[in-house]
Amino acid sequence: MFEELKLTEDLTIYKSEIKNINNTILVEDLEFSCELSKTIYGGYDKSPGVQNKNLVTSKNITILKSTINDKIVSFFNLTDDYICFYDNWCFIADNNNTISQYHNHTEYGNDTFIKELPQWTIVYYVQMPDNLKDDEGVLYFKTKTGREISILPKENELLLFNTDILHRPQIFKNSTKKRVVYASNITILDRNKIYNKKTKTLL
């Protein structure tokens, strides 16, 4: 289940934990997937690191996807009238990254593939950087009033938040480890609804 984290009066996210994954092997799987892919976004010396949607299928990736789906179905109490569309990718960054920019996931969401925008974003932290100083490695959120709030994610942590929330991962120039995350934009779809245009609707 997810724990509610009320960061401010107008900003709430949710946190859970996944412990049935071998993160060491999962890092290797995701890096291998990036090496094989012809559609890599960014680079280790650019923002926002390396992103890859063409993920290979492995034992740990399969377990991770299934575990996340189980948590989403349980959290939203979804019946058979609802199905989920997941737009998955991995994000890998190292200490060469020098730029951190605010963004949300509504402008570049699932509507590339289906007729409905995503409502939720999940991020699973496979590996976090080390040797952090000051605010290195934190995840910043920005409220609608412009206030900045930060949290420091932990390995095995799964975060869930609305896709329209502005956020950015802070750089970490002192780390010897890469930041490796598995992420997905989630669209919860009602089987009884006719989807004929791109709209943003929250469950």
Backbone as a chain_set.jsonl record, in Angstrom:
{"seq": "MFEELKLTEDLTIYKSEIKNINNTILVEDLEFSCELSKTIYGGYDKSPGVQNKNLVTSKNITILKSTINDKIVSFFNLTDDYICFYDNWCFIADNNNTISQYHNHTEYGNDTFIKELPQWTIVYYVQMPDNLKDDEGVLYFKTKTGREISILPKENELLLFNTDILHRPQIFKNSTKKRVVYASNITILDRNKIYNKKTKTLL", "coords": {"N": [[0.846, -1.193, 0.0], [0.298, 2.367, -0.375], [1.778, 5.119, 1.297], [0.61, 8.217, 2.41], [2.12, 11.308, 1.727], [2.055, 14.399, 2.758], [3.315, 17.121, 1.56], [3.04, 19.892, 1.384], [0.305, 22.214, 1.9], [-0.938, 22.191, -0.562], [0.253, 20.148, -1.97], [0.618, 16.844, -2.396], [2.069, 13.65, -2.258], [2.693, 10.129, -2.788], [4.019, 7.244, -1.159], [5.681, 4.11, -1.348], [7.109, 0.808, -0.916], [9.296, -1.555, -2.399], [10.438, -4.753, -2.104], [11.036, -7.169, -3.231], [12.819, -7.345, -5.296], [15.854, -7.829, -7.043], [18.03, -5.479, -6.948], [20.64, -5.028, -7.801], [21.04, -6.701, -10.018], [18.947, -5.696, -11.511], [19.814, -3.107, -12.145], [21.86, -3.789, -13.935], [20.292, -4.983, -15.925], [18.777, -2.779, -16.865], [20.771, -1.018, -17.748], [21.893, -2.589, -19.733], [19.73, -2.715, -21.438], [19.673, -0.05, -22.29], [22.087, 0.049, -23.688], [21.523, -1.578, -25.853], [19.463, -0.299, -27.178], [18.255, 1.693, -29.915], [17.078, 4.071, -29.645], [17.866, 6.12, -27.705], [17.556, 8.703, -25.327], [19.058, 11.791, -24.612], [22.154, 11.929, -22.696], [25.0, 10.883, -20.743], [26.502, 13.12, -20.221], [24.754, 15.156, -20.49], [21.621, 16.879, -19.881], [18.476, 15.26, -19.663], [20.207, 13.14, -18.45], [20.405, 9.665, -19.308], [17.738, 8.278, -21.063], [15.466, 5.671, -21.736], [13.004, 4.009, -23.529], [12.658, 1.559, -24.702], [12.634, -1.094, -23.205], [14.247, -4.093, -22.232], [12.977, -7.423, -21.588], [13.17, -8.986, -18.548], [13.695, -11.192, -15.755], [13.618, -9.704, -13.321], [12.634, -7.198, -14.181], [10.127, -7.962, -15.082], [8.959, -8.892, -12.68], [8.988, -6.49, -11.273], [7.249, -4.83, -12.81], [4.835, -6.255, -12.499], [4.488, -6.157, -9.711], [4.226, -3.397, -9.28], [1.852, -2.899, -10.73], [0.039, -4.424, -9.213], [0.075, -2.974, -6.832], [-0.979, -0.514, -7.686], [-3.567, -1.235, -8.56], [-4.622, -2.121, -6.13], [-4.363, 0.199, -4.501], [-6.001, 2.114, -5.75], [-8.269, 0.729, -5.699], [-9.306, -0.733, -7.913], [-11.744, -2.087, -10.006], [-12.874, -4.728, -12.257], [-13.831, -3.137, -14.22], [-11.997, -1.298, -14.894], [-8.902, -0.647, -16.514], [-5.319, -0.441, -16.864], [-2.99, 1.638, -18.532], [0.428, 1.604, -19.133], [3.181, 3.626, -19.6], [6.305, 3.02, -19.897], [9.719, 3.646, -18.824], [13.308, 3.886, -18.407], [15.594, 5.768, -16.404], [18.786, 6.995, -16.264], [21.477, 8.475, -14.648], [24.643, 10.115, -14.11], [27.533, 11.499, -12.349], [28.378, 13.323, -14.223], [26.316, 14.772, -15.201], [25.039, 18.033, -15.437], [22.897, 19.721, -15.45], [19.702, 20.484, -14.199], [16.313, 20.404, -14.612], [13.014, 21.704, -14.149], [10.045, 19.882, -14.776], [6.994, 18.386, -15.991], [4.759, 15.559, -16.483], [2.631, 15.732, -18.153], [2.691, 17.09, -20.544], [4.242, 15.564, -22.226], [3.08, 12.89, -22.488], [1.185, 9.797, -22.206], [-0.514, 10.222, -24.329], [0.662, 10.103, -26.751], [0.475, 7.541, -27.539], [-2.077, 6.553, -26.88], [-5.556, 7.629, -26.566], [-5.876, 9.172, -24.308], [-4.686, 11.251, -21.739], [-2.03, 10.716, -19.322], [-2.677, 10.169, -15.821], [-1.213, 9.724, -13.559], [2.13, 9.419, -12.258], [4.714, 7.118, -11.66], [7.696, 6.349, -9.853], [10.367, 4.24, -9.431], [13.062, 3.655, -7.322], [15.918, 2.326, -8.154], [18.696, 2.456, -7.828], [20.581, 4.711, -5.878], [22.575, 7.73, -5.834], [25.767, 8.167, -4.098], [27.811, 9.621, -1.435], [26.685, 12.154, -0.973], [26.288, 15.678, -0.785], [25.032, 18.568, 0.851], [22.258, 19.558, -0.986], [22.455, 17.618, -2.897], [21.308, 15.111, -5.138], [18.659, 15.068, -4.256], [15.072, 15.014, -4.755], [13.299, 17.502, -6.177], [10.22, 19.206, -5.766], [7.78, 21.43, -7.119], [5.355, 23.636, -6.008], [2.044, 24.871, -6.927], [2.089, 27.49, -6.255], [4.684, 28.162, -6.542], [6.486, 27.388, -4.595], [9.307, 25.562, -3.456], [9.923, 22.211, -2.623], [11.745, 19.561, -1.19], [12.695, 16.094, -1.257], [14.594, 13.249, -0.199], [14.939, 10.509, -1.99], [14.964, 6.927, -1.385], [16.697, 3.851, -2.033], [14.785, 1.138, -3.318], [12.436, 2.446, -2.932], [9.181, 3.507, -3.922], [7.621, 6.021, -5.597], [4.609, 7.859, -6.046], [2.787, 10.184, -7.889], [0.758, 12.964, -9.042], [0.64, 13.591, -12.561], [0.865, 16.215, -13.39], [2.44, 17.603, -11.644], [5.18, 19.673, -11.079], [8.613, 18.789, -11.139], [12.026, 17.911, -10.354], [15.108, 16.124, -10.551], [17.886, 16.605, -8.486], [21.301, 17.385, -9.325], [24.41, 15.515, -8.742], [27.383, 15.832, -8.089], [29.418, 14.715, -6.573], [29.173, 12.007, -6.361], [29.911, 8.489, -6.621], [28.343, 6.635, -7.672], [25.744, 5.811, -10.002], [22.538, 7.329, -10.604], [19.732, 5.442, -10.833], [16.643, 4.827, -12.136], [13.382, 3.39, -12.5], [10.578, 4.204, -14.3], [7.159, 5.26, -14.893], [4.395, 6.515, -16.737], [1.024, 6.569, -15.921], [-2.11, 5.694, -17.119], [-5.352, 5.449, -16.156], [-8.022, 3.668, -17.236], [-11.452, 3.575, -18.09], [-13.471, 0.924, -18.878], [-16.053, 1.277, -19.744], [-16.265, 3.705, -20.883], [-16.187, 5.843, -23.746], [-13.446, 6.707, -25.579], [-12.536, 9.319, -27.385], [-11.087, 11.574, -27.81], [-8.255, 13.588, -26.827], [-8.018, 14.074, -23.552], [-7.645, 15.372, -20.228], [-8.215, 13.593, -17.441], [-8.933, 12.83, -14.092], [-9.018, 10.015, -11.992]], "CA": [[0.0, 0.0, 0.0], [1.023, 3.629, -0.414], [1.667, 6.042, 2.428], [0.417, 9.601, 1.974], [3.095, 12.297, 2.181], [1.54, 15.752, 2.496], [4.502, 17.965, 1.617], [2.501, 21.224, 1.697], [-1.157, 22.204, 1.865], [-1.418, 21.927, -1.92], [1.112, 19.175, -2.646], [0.625, 15.529, -1.752], [2.549, 12.524, -3.046], [2.49, 8.859, -2.086], [5.253, 6.465, -1.092], [5.598, 2.698, -0.995], [8.405, 0.15, -0.945], [9.327, -2.844, -3.077], [11.589, -5.469, -1.555], [11.205, -8.476, -3.872], [13.601, -7.122, -6.514], [17.314, -7.8, -6.93], [18.367, -4.206, -7.58], [21.952, -5.115, -8.451], [20.804, -7.266, -11.347], [18.05, -4.793, -12.229], [20.671, -2.054, -12.717], [22.507, -4.38, -15.106], [19.261, -5.16, -16.955], [18.402, -1.484, -17.431], [21.917, -0.504, -18.497], [21.98, -3.43, -20.933], [18.644, -2.26, -22.301], [20.111, 1.213, -22.892], [23.159, -0.244, -24.64], [20.95, -2.217, -27.038], [18.435, 0.516, -27.812], [18.612, 2.684, -30.915], [16.309, 5.295, -29.356], [18.29, 6.669, -26.42], [17.359, 10.143, -25.193], [20.031, 12.416, -23.736], [23.46, 11.318, -22.552], [25.508, 11.054, -19.389], [27.061, 14.458, -20.068], [23.696, 16.098, -20.826], [20.385, 16.728, -19.134], [18.37, 14.716, -18.296], [20.827, 11.829, -18.349], [20.023, 8.715, -20.35], [16.391, 7.742, -20.935], [15.213, 4.635, -22.723], [11.69, 3.393, -23.438], [12.682, 0.196, -25.244], [13.206, -1.928, -22.157], [14.259, -5.539, -22.412], [12.211, -8.175, -20.597], [13.993, -9.847, -17.711], [12.984, -11.69, -14.575], [13.391, -8.633, -12.349], [11.764, -6.187, -14.777], [8.785, -8.539, -15.082], [8.468, -8.867, -11.297], [8.765, -5.088, -10.913], [6.025, -4.381, -13.476], [3.696, -6.931, -11.88], [4.345, -5.638, -8.352], [3.695, -2.037, -9.396], [0.451, -2.984, -11.131], [-0.73, -4.902, -8.055], [-0.047, -1.863, -5.879], [-1.886, 0.487, -8.264], [-4.92, -1.796, -8.512], [-5.046, -2.141, -4.733], [-4.451, 1.554, -3.972], [-7.172, 2.778, -6.327], [-9.406, -0.185, -5.562], [-9.822, -0.861, -9.266], [-12.521, -3.273, -10.339], [-12.65, -5.182, -13.628], [-14.272, -2.093, -15.151], [-10.868, -0.405, -15.161], [-7.616, -1.205, -16.919], [-4.256, 0.564, -16.798], [-1.97, 1.715, -19.57], [1.704, 2.026, -18.572], [4.215, 4.111, -20.516], [7.471, 2.768, -19.051], [11.059, 3.98, -19.277], [14.314, 3.971, -17.343], [16.372, 7.002, -16.376], [20.097, 6.749, -15.652], [22.312, 9.68, -14.657], [25.844, 10.022, -13.287], [28.01, 12.79, -11.851], [28.68, 14.226, -15.33], [25.15, 15.61, -15.47], [25.24, 19.36, -14.844], [21.678, 20.515, -15.564], [18.481, 19.918, -13.618], [15.236, 21.276, -15.046], [11.656, 21.336, -13.756], [9.189, 19.367, -15.846], [5.929, 17.474, -15.568], [4.568, 14.478, -17.451], [1.375, 15.89, -18.894], [2.976, 17.604, -21.885], [4.806, 14.483, -23.02], [2.533, 11.736, -21.792], [0.716, 8.628, -22.921], [-1.361, 10.554, -25.47], [1.386, 9.74, -27.967], [0.12, 6.167, -27.866], [-3.506, 6.329, -26.705], [-6.369, 8.835, -26.649], [-6.099, 9.739, -22.98], [-3.469, 11.663, -21.045], [-1.792, 10.019, -18.049], [-3.093, 10.86, -14.604], [-0.259, 9.468, -12.478], [3.502, 9.009, -12.55], [5.393, 6.37, -10.603], [9.149, 6.261, -9.981], [10.986, 3.269, -8.526], [14.481, 3.975, -7.185], [16.727, 1.105, -8.216], [19.999, 2.802, -7.234], [20.744, 6.127, -5.58], [23.97, 8.169, -5.726], [26.356, 8.2, -2.763], [28.669, 10.787, -1.132], [25.878, 13.351, -1.234], [26.527, 16.869, 0.034], [23.979, 19.594, 0.765], [21.008, 19.071, -1.579], [22.739, 16.721, -4.009], [20.544, 13.877, -5.26], [17.269, 15.145, -3.795], [14.042, 15.236, -5.757], [12.579, 18.738, -5.9], [8.872, 19.44, -6.281], [7.378, 22.835, -7.078], [3.91, 23.785, -5.841], [1.41, 25.793, -7.871], [2.442, 28.849, -5.838], [6.099, 28.363, -6.797], [7.318, 26.956, -3.474], [10.097, 24.363, -3.704], [10.003, 21.235, -1.539], [12.612, 18.466, -1.613], [12.815, 14.864, -0.477], [15.693, 12.409, -0.649], [14.433, 9.138, -2.16], [15.815, 5.816, -0.972], [16.612, 2.662, -2.87], [13.603, 0.296, -3.062], [11.268, 3.289, -2.717], [8.315, 3.752, -5.054], [6.861, 7.256, -5.431], [3.448, 8.042, -6.905], [2.289, 11.557, -7.823], [0.026, 13.422, -10.229], [1.55, 13.889, -13.668], [1.027, 17.652, -13.639], [3.309, 18.204, -10.621], [6.534, 19.998, -11.525], [9.635, 18.145, -10.312], [13.346, 17.777, -10.981], [16.133, 15.473, -9.729], [19.072, 17.437, -8.356], [22.56, 16.755, -9.738], [25.183, 14.956, -7.622], [28.727, 15.811, -8.66], [30.384, 14.011, -5.724], [28.82, 10.593, -6.244], [30.609, 7.465, -7.406], [27.298, 5.733, -8.158], [24.732, 6.396, -10.864], [21.131, 7.32, -10.21], [19.023, 4.563, -11.76], [15.237, 4.712, -11.777], [12.389, 2.853, -13.429], [9.436, 5.104, -14.166], [6.044, 5.009, -15.796], [3.182, 7.318, -16.701], [-0.089, 5.631, -15.816], [-3.453, 6.14, -17.47], [-6.388, 4.533, -15.689], [-9.06, 3.727, -18.253], [-12.75, 2.987, -17.784], [-13.925, 0.114, -20.004], [-17.391, 1.703, -20.139], [-16.191, 5.048, -21.456], [-15.698, 5.943, -25.115], [-12.352, 7.674, -25.637], [-12.416, 9.79, -28.762], [-10.258, 12.769, -27.882], [-7.246, 13.671, -25.773], [-8.461, 14.899, -22.419], [-7.017, 15.037, -18.965], [-9.219, 13.279, -16.443], [-8.418, 12.142, -12.928], [-9.939, 9.01, -11.477]], "C": [[0.883, 1.246, 0.0], [0.738, 4.458, 0.835], [1.54, 7.463, 1.887], [1.489, 10.498, 2.581], [2.584, 13.674, 1.795], [2.698, 16.729, 2.673], [4.154, 19.412, 1.933], [0.981, 21.108, 1.652], [-1.694, 21.85, 0.485], [-0.545, 20.944, -2.688], [1.184, 17.885, -1.832], [1.151, 14.494, -2.731], [2.36, 11.264, -2.203], [3.749, 8.012, -2.204], [4.952, 5.024, -0.721], [7.001, 2.113, -1.097], [8.27, -1.186, -1.649], [10.601, -3.568, -2.653], [11.869, -6.802, -2.257], [11.987, -8.394, -5.179], [15.091, -7.177, -6.186], [17.798, -6.564, -7.678], [19.71, -4.234, -8.307], [21.811, -5.644, -9.868], [19.908, -6.355, -12.169], [18.819, -3.632, -12.849], [21.333, -2.569, -13.99], [21.516, -4.551, -16.251], [18.942, -3.842, -17.648], [19.551, -0.865, -18.231], [22.099, -1.285, -19.799], [20.92, -3.016, -21.939], [19.016, -0.959, -23.011], [21.185, 0.984, -23.95], [22.609, -0.803, -25.945], [20.067, -1.279, -27.844], [19.017, 1.489, -28.834], [17.932, 4.026, -30.644], [16.612, 5.799, -27.953], [18.074, 8.181, -26.436], [18.414, 10.694, -24.233], [21.366, 11.69, -23.746], [23.992, 11.607, -21.174], [26.095, 12.439, -19.146], [26.026, 15.535, -20.405], [22.544, 15.93, -19.843], [19.331, 16.184, -20.08], [18.968, 13.325, -18.154], [20.419, 10.962, -19.533], [18.617, 8.209, -20.056], [16.131, 6.766, -22.067], [13.848, 4.013, -22.487], [11.694, 1.932, -23.888], [13.36, -0.748, -24.259], [13.169, -3.401, -22.536], [13.338, -6.181, -21.369], [13.159, -9.105, -19.856], [13.163, -10.287, -16.516], [12.638, -10.548, -13.633], [12.508, -7.519, -12.897], [10.323, -6.688, -14.783], [8.176, -8.52, -13.682], [8.13, -7.441, -10.881], [7.466, -4.572, -11.522], [4.792, -4.971, -12.797], [3.427, -6.392, -10.485], [3.749, -4.231, -8.366], [2.211, -2.073, -9.763], [-0.434, -3.444, -9.975], [-0.959, -3.776, -7.051], [-1.026, -0.801, -6.387], [-3.333, 0.003, -8.185], [-5.459, -1.772, -7.09], [-5.277, -0.727, -4.199], [-5.706, 2.271, -4.467], [-8.43, 1.911, -6.27], [-10.099, -0.402, -6.91], [-10.567, -2.181, -9.454], [-12.201, -3.687, -11.775], [-13.138, -4.187, -14.665], [-13.128, -1.17, -15.557], [-9.639, -1.206, -15.584], [-6.587, -0.073, -16.936], [-3.355, 0.478, -18.025], [-0.708, 2.291, -18.947], [2.659, 2.422, -19.693], [5.529, 4.092, -19.731], [8.77, 3.281, -19.669], [12.028, 3.874, -18.098], [15.083, 5.272, -17.504], [17.672, 6.718, -15.614], [20.937, 8.019, -15.771], [23.547, 9.434, -13.791], [26.335, 11.418, -12.932], [28.481, 13.74, -12.959], [27.512, 15.142, -15.672], [25.271, 16.938, -14.722], [23.978, 20.218, -14.843], [20.496, 19.764, -14.971], [17.337, 20.873, -13.901], [13.877, 20.772, -14.547], [10.86, 20.885, -14.979], [8.021, 18.618, -15.212], [5.704, 16.451, -16.674], [3.226, 14.55, -18.162], [1.624, 16.338, -20.325], [3.518, 16.519, -22.8], [4.368, 13.159, -22.389], [2.062, 10.648, -22.729], [-0.105, 8.952, -24.161], [-0.636, 10.38, -26.795], [0.905, 8.382, -28.47], [-1.382, 5.897, -27.795], [-4.239, 7.67, -26.631], [-6.636, 9.497, -25.304], [-4.769, 10.077, -22.331], [-3.275, 10.847, -19.769], [-2.265, 10.858, -16.877], [-2.035, 10.778, -13.507], [1.11, 9.103, -13.032], [4.036, 8.221, -11.367], [6.888, 6.339, -10.905], [9.666, 5.267, -8.95], [12.494, 3.512, -8.513], [15.29, 2.69, -7.039], [18.074, 1.326, -7.541], [20.08, 4.308, -7.044], [22.223, 6.482, -5.495], [24.444, 8.2, -4.277], [27.167, 9.494, -2.585], [27.94, 12.111, -1.344], [26.204, 14.475, -0.26], [25.422, 17.887, -0.221], [22.715, 18.999, 0.148], [21.247, 18.129, -2.76], [21.819, 15.497, -3.965], [19.092, 13.945, -4.833], [16.335, 15.278, -4.998], [13.255, 16.47, -5.339], [11.184, 18.695, -6.517], [8.595, 20.939, -6.195], [5.849, 22.912, -7.001], [3.361, 24.777, -6.861], [1.691, 27.252, -7.511], [3.929, 29.137, -6.014], [7.024, 27.946, -5.676], [8.027, 25.653, -3.809], [10.174, 23.497, -2.45], [10.872, 20.081, -2.028], [12.504, 17.271, -0.677], [14.008, 14.096, -1.025], [15.182, 10.978, -0.767], [15.455, 8.107, -1.698], [15.686, 4.671, -1.966], [15.465, 1.776, -2.39], [12.33, 1.113, -2.861], [10.514, 3.494, -4.024], [7.483, 4.992, -4.759], [5.744, 7.332, -6.465], [2.961, 9.476, -6.76], [1.574, 11.906, -9.121], [0.989, 13.869, -11.318], [1.773, 15.373, -13.898], [1.906, 18.343, -12.604], [4.705, 18.442, -11.189], [7.555, 19.38, -10.574], [10.956, 18.11, -11.083], [14.293, 17.047, -10.036], [17.387, 16.342, -9.687], [20.326, 16.656, -8.759], [23.352, 16.32, -8.509], [26.631, 14.75, -8.066], [29.727, 15.006, -7.841], [30.166, 12.498, -5.67], [29.704, 9.698, -7.102], [29.623, 6.471, -8.004], [26.304, 6.499, -9.03], [23.364, 6.409, -10.17], [20.383, 6.514, -11.265], [17.583, 4.426, -11.289], [14.456, 4.041, -12.902], [11.133, 3.679, -13.224], [8.347, 4.746, -15.162], [4.98, 6.087, -15.62], [2.003, 6.364, -16.787], [-1.39, 6.321, -16.219], [-4.437, 5.074, -17.02], [-7.614, 4.722, -16.57], [-10.31, 2.971, -17.813], [-13.252, 2.227, -19.019], [-15.261, 0.608, -20.561], [-17.426, 3.088, -20.774], [-15.676, 4.984, -22.889], [-14.652, 7.05, -25.172], [-12.161, 8.103, -27.094], [-11.647, 11.092, -28.903], [-9.274, 12.752, -26.722], [-7.752, 14.612, -24.697], [-7.71, 14.484, -21.191], [-8.105, 14.817, -17.926], [-8.555, 12.528, -15.308], [-9.463, 11.184, -12.418], [-10.637, 9.535, -10.234]], "O": [[2.066, 1.182, 0.334], [-0.38, 4.49, 1.349], [2.294, 7.858, 0.997], [1.74, 10.459, 3.786], [2.673, 14.07, 0.632], [3.024, 17.12, 3.794], [4.883, 20.084, 2.662], [0.439, 20.033, 1.396], [-2.776, 21.276, 0.366], [-0.59, 20.904, -3.918], [1.735, 17.851, -0.732], [0.737, 14.456, -3.89], [1.922, 11.329, -1.054], [4.452, 8.055, -3.213], [4.084, 4.749, 0.107], [7.967, 2.837, -1.337], [7.254, -1.868, -1.516], [11.706, -3.053, -2.825], [12.832, -7.489, -1.917], [11.847, -9.247, -6.056], [15.532, -6.635, -5.172], [17.96, -6.594, -8.898], [19.894, -3.544, -9.31], [22.394, -5.099, -10.805], [20.08, -6.244, -13.383], [18.509, -3.215, -13.965], [21.365, -1.872, -15.004], [21.849, -4.299, -17.408], [18.846, -3.789, -18.874], [19.322, -0.255, -19.275], [22.42, -0.709, -20.838], [21.175, -2.972, -23.142], [18.713, -0.783, -24.191], [21.192, 1.648, -24.987], [23.154, -0.54, -27.017], [19.934, -1.439, -29.057], [20.107, 2.033, -28.654], [18.189, 5.005, -31.344], [15.717, 5.893, -27.113], [18.368, 8.852, -27.424], [18.638, 10.127, -23.163], [21.675, 10.938, -24.671], [23.483, 12.497, -20.493], [26.18, 12.888, -18.003], [26.384, 16.699, -20.587], [22.497, 14.968, -19.076], [19.291, 16.617, -21.232], [18.254, 12.403, -17.759], [20.127, 11.465, -20.618], [18.33, 7.765, -18.944], [16.525, 6.999, -23.21], [13.556, 3.543, -21.387], [10.823, 1.158, -23.492], [14.508, -1.149, -24.452], [12.185, -3.891, -23.09], [12.97, -5.543, -20.383], [13.862, -9.911, -20.466], [12.054, -9.798, -16.305], [11.495, -10.43, -13.192], [11.71, -6.949, -12.153], [9.399, -5.92, -14.517], [7.007, -8.171, -13.518], [7.119, -7.202, -10.222], [6.666, -3.943, -10.829], [3.817, -4.262, -12.549], [2.272, -6.19, -10.109], [2.873, -3.913, -7.562], [1.406, -1.356, -9.168], [-1.529, -2.916, -9.78], [-2.046, -3.641, -6.491], [-1.809, -0.252, -5.612], [-4.22, 0.757, -7.785], [-6.624, -1.439, -6.871], [-6.274, -0.477, -3.52], [-6.389, 2.949, -3.699], [-9.501, 2.305, -6.73], [-11.317, -0.269, -7.027], [-10.069, -3.249, -9.099], [-11.36, -3.073, -12.431], [-12.891, -4.364, -15.858], [-13.279, -0.352, -16.464], [-9.379, -2.296, -15.074], [-6.943, 1.103, -17.012], [-3.009, -0.608, -18.49], [-0.754, 3.341, -18.307], [2.91, 1.646, -20.615], [5.831, 5.029, -18.991], [8.902, 3.341, -20.892], [11.612, 3.784, -16.942], [15.204, 5.806, -18.606], [17.65, 6.261, -14.471], [21.09, 8.57, -16.861], [23.503, 8.641, -12.851], [25.644, 12.406, -13.179], [28.935, 14.846, -12.667], [27.685, 16.158, -16.345], [25.566, 16.965, -13.527], [23.981, 21.321, -14.297], [20.313, 18.57, -15.21], [17.377, 22.028, -13.479], [13.623, 19.568, -14.525], [10.995, 21.441, -16.069], [8.066, 18.262, -14.034], [6.393, 16.48, -17.694], [2.744, 13.556, -18.704], [0.852, 16.002, -21.224], [3.286, 16.545, -24.009], [5.178, 12.415, -21.836], [2.475, 10.575, -23.886], [-0.371, 8.062, -24.969], [-1.252, 10.496, -27.855], [0.924, 8.108, -29.67], [-1.902, 5.095, -28.571], [-3.606, 8.726, -26.632], [-7.551, 10.313, -25.193], [-3.833, 9.279, -22.369], [-4.243, 10.343, -19.199], [-2.257, 12.088, -16.926], [-1.962, 11.644, -12.636], [1.231, 8.553, -14.126], [3.837, 8.602, -10.213], [7.295, 6.307, -12.066], [9.438, 5.425, -7.751], [13.128, 3.569, -9.566], [15.342, 2.067, -5.979], [18.537, 0.482, -6.774], [19.701, 5.081, -7.924], [23.041, 5.639, -5.127], [23.638, 8.251, -3.349], [27.201, 10.345, -3.474], [28.524, 13.075, -1.841], [26.375, 14.246, 0.937], [24.943, 18.048, -1.343], [22.156, 18.044, 0.686], [20.329, 17.872, -3.54], [21.58, 14.922, -2.903], [18.353, 12.979, -5.023], [16.761, 15.612, -6.104], [12.623, 16.486, -4.284], [10.995, 18.215, -7.634], [9.108, 21.627, -5.313], [5.145, 22.326, -7.824], [4.119, 25.44, -7.568], [1.551, 28.143, -8.349], [4.393, 30.227, -5.679], [8.237, 28.128, -5.784], [7.425, 24.743, -4.379], [10.456, 23.989, -1.357], [10.741, 19.664, -3.179], [12.258, 17.412, 0.521], [14.387, 14.271, -2.183], [15.008, 10.301, 0.247], [16.653, 8.383, -1.63], [14.674, 4.548, -2.656], [15.21, 1.679, -1.19], [11.26, 0.545, -2.645], [11.114, 3.635, -5.09], [6.728, 5.02, -3.787], [5.914, 6.92, -7.612], [2.743, 9.945, -5.643], [1.748, 11.251, -10.148], [2.032, 14.456, -11.031], [2.756, 15.761, -14.529], [2.099, 19.556, -12.68], [5.335, 17.525, -11.716], [7.39, 19.435, -9.355], [10.985, 18.26, -12.304], [14.286, 17.319, -8.835], [17.891, 16.765, -10.728], [20.41, 15.443, -8.566], [23.026, 16.694, -7.383], [27.045, 13.633, -8.378], [30.786, 14.645, -8.355], [30.913, 11.791, -4.992], [30.179, 10.098, -8.165], [30.011, 5.574, -8.751], [26.059, 7.686, -8.816], [23.088, 5.608, -9.277], [20.397, 6.859, -12.447], [17.328, 3.965, -10.177], [14.818, 4.116, -14.077], [10.671, 3.837, -12.094], [8.577, 4.031, -16.137], [4.697, 6.519, -14.503], [1.983, 5.461, -17.624], [-1.72, 7.395, -15.718], [-4.359, 3.926, -17.457], [-8.174, 5.816, -16.638], [-10.234, 1.882, -17.243], [-13.436, 2.82, -20.081], [-15.564, 0.378, -21.732], [-18.487, 3.581, -21.155], [-14.82, 4.157, -23.206], [-14.944, 8.202, -24.848], [-11.679, 7.33, -27.922], [-11.564, 11.651, -29.996], [-9.438, 12.001, -25.761], [-7.892, 15.814, -24.924], [-7.193, 13.37, -21.115], [-8.831, 15.745, -17.572], [-7.699, 11.675, -15.544], [-10.654, 11.496, -12.408], [-11.459, 8.833, -9.645]]}, "num_chains": 1, "name": "protein.A"}
